[in-house]
Amino acid sequence: MDLTVITNNFKFMAGGLVLTFQLSLITMAGGLLLGIILALARLSSKHWLYYPATFYIHFFRGLPLILVIFWLYFLTPVITGKSLNEFHAAVISFVVFEAAYFAEIIRAGIQSIPHGQSMAAYSSGLTSFQCARHVILPQALRNMTPALVTQAVVIFQDTSLGYVIGLREFLRRVNLVDAREARSVELYLFAGLIYLAFCSTGSLCSQRLENHRQRNWI
Amino acid sequence: MIEIKNISLWYEKSHKVLDDISGTIQCGQTVVICGPSGSGKSSLLRCINGLERFQKGEIIVDGISVQHPDTDIHKLRSNIGMVFQHFELYPHMTVMQNITLAPVRVRKKSKTEAEKKALEILERVGIPEQAFKHPEALSGGQKQRVAIARALAMEPQIMLFDEPTSALDPEMIKEVLDVMIDLAGQKMTMVVVTHEMVFARKVAHEIVFMDNGRIIEKGAGHNFFNHPKNKRTRQFLSRILI
């Protein structure tokens, strides 16, 4: 074991970690936004909203993420004539892909609220927007928070797939250091520890939230 | 006043939930609807405030046709309180927030004004000390009284009750019925789906018996109980009155 390889290259690898975080946060925000829209469309009684959203969700849930990244990165230049840079290609593929998963979490969260709740809200004269805003969404959000946090952890791990198109995120940089220094054991153990630390913190949060939710509403 | 004119409601052509129902409920009157489950009682109630759409006929509440395209259904509903079998209190809000939500959002009352009014109503239903608890901390009877308070906070002209005591333990039924009897005494217009025949005898101006989406029989309390005309009504009464 020679840990100097880690300390010497720490700055370089930390830079990759920053990129990994950027990628994760943008994916979460974008995926959540697109996911909410897809979920609402999927809950709609209007066919022209329901069918495209349902198709979209099934389509992307039926594909491996790595394939979506390849498609976007290699097919976009063929179709548009312009190539995408790695970061944009990764962000777009992640958002497009994760939105399908977010959509299902959000849909399930909304559907977990009994129909009687909206009945009660409507019967007091609230509009459907007010009903969603004050009655359904606060409860649905609480129900789906653990699943959303879990999905965030998955996204954090999934960003490592960016390496296939040469994106220099954390794992790719560790890999580059290894190519130069040939210290696989130390480097990959280190990488594993970093992923574990962040992911288990996330999972722990999700579990806490779950317990808290089951215990009380306050 | 509620005028129900020949309404029919079906999910598929073959399955009629309501079949040519008519009736009038005068201001200040209490009408009790009873009948076996699946007879369309709850659906009829939900048609009155537009929570369920019917395919034929017309319902007119205080001169306004419920399903007319020009009707402001939110405004209409804000004048009709509704109480449900399973309370349907909002679990993420305190009792106070449950009661003040609609007055603040729909009636645009100030929060302080709405809260003052809420406390008055909680006093009236006998549970002012529960104002800042969450619904899960309350007993069934208390929950239902909060639900009634929530409906009353909108100062409705009409109150609809959908089996308000069916989900309650026997010892809690009375505390809810007492509140309803009190309301009837104050000349609230009420439509109550219930099997509480003691309540019906006490306050109902008219009792309606429904079966299979039709009105089988209706009559004033005394006549209805003592001289039911229809065989099906007699059968039903003999079962629930033991």
Interface residues (C-beta under 8 A of the other chain):
Chain A: P114 G116 Q117 M119 A120 A121 Y122 S123 S124 G125 L126 T127 Q130 H134 V135 P138 Q139 R142 N216 W217 I218
Chain B: R46 N49 L51 H74 K75 R77 S78 N79 I80 G81 M82 F84 H86 E88 L89 Y90 P91 H92 L101 A102 R105 V106 H134 E136 A147 R150 A151 M154 L160
